[in-house]
Amino acid sequence: MKNSQLYKGSLNTIIMKLLEENGRMYGYEITQKVKLITNGELNITEGALYPALHKLEADGLLDVEIEKVDNRMRKYYKLTESGQKETINRLTELESFIKNMQSLVSPKLEF
């Protein structure tokens, strides 16, 4: 990932937002959607994605559905009810963080 330290803390929120918008997705689909949305600026590696997905599942925020597609098994991830609520909380927190960072990076000086 480009600027990996900046994005690393937001990976779970990015995943949850995509699942909120798209219903259910499989891992590779998530990586490609992020790449498309960011015009190739952000590439999520499998090494970052799958541990995040497994942690979200272990925390009860994701459900997994396994389906046979083209003779192979594919895992689809979707938000649980608590995952939907937590997504709203995390997005609110992220928006607040972004506003604060914008204030710090581009302060409007008042005299």
Summary of the structure (lengths in Angstrom):
residues: 111
radius of gyration: 16.1
end to end distance: 40.4
largest distance: 68.0
contacts: 279
relative contact order: 0.15
helix: 59%
strand: 17%
